[in-house]
Amino acid sequence: MRKRRFSNVIGFDDAPFSRTHQGPVKVVGAVFADRRLDGVLVGEIEKDGFDAAQKLADLVLKSKFDQHARLIMLQGITMGGFNVVDVFDLYQRLKRPILVIARRAPDLGAIHSALAQHLEGGRTKWRMIEAAGAMEPAGDVFIQRVGLTRDQAVATLSQWSIHSRIPEPLRCAHLIAGALVTGQSRKRP
C-alpha cells in the first residue's frame, strides 16, 4: 500500500505574549508547497478564548492557499494561552487532516488544575482536550491526529522534519510569529 504524502501543508503557531497581555493574540500560518515556503497567513485569536478553530479555519478558507492545502499542522492543541483548538471542529470546517505536534507530552494534571481554578469555561476546555485523545509518542515528538492514520502521521513527520524534530511548517510559523511581535525570531519551537 502506497503511503499518502502531503505536499501542501499549513503549519500554525501563536505569537509570544506576556502573562499580563490583554486583547487578541497573533497567530501565524506558514504555507508550504513541497519543501518551499510559499506564503504566510496572519490572524488573531482571543487570549484564553474559544475561537481558535473558527479563526484558523477562516484564515485558511479565505486565503488563496485554500484549494491547495492538504494538511493542517498545529504547534500544540492550545494557542493564545488556553484557547483550546477543537480539532474535530477544525477538521469538519476544513475537511482536511489535522496533525497536532508537541516536543513533549503535556502535564495533563497541571493543565486540568489551571483550567479548573483559573479560567472561565475551564470545564468546557478540558472536555475538548480530553476529546482530542492522548498524545501519542511518534519518534522524538508527541502527536494527536484527526483524519489521518498513525502511519501517515509518522511518514508526514519524516517528510517535513528537515532541520529539527519539529516539521518545517511549524518551525517557520514559530519563527515568523516571534519576529512579528518582538522584531526578531526567538527560541526554537
Secondary structure as UniProt FT lines:
FT   STRAND          8..14
FT   TURN            19..20
FT   STRAND          24..33
FT   TURN            34..35
FT   STRAND          36..46
FT   TURN            47..48
FT   HELIX           52..61
FT   TURN            64..68
FT   STRAND          71..75
FT   STRAND          78..79
FT   TURN            80..82
FT   STRAND          83..84
FT   HELIX           87..94
FT   STRAND          98..102
FT   HELIX           108..118
FT   TURN            120..121
FT   HELIX           122..132
FT   STRAND          136..138
FT   TURN            139..140
FT   STRAND          141..146
FT   HELIX           150..160
FT   HELIX           168..182
//
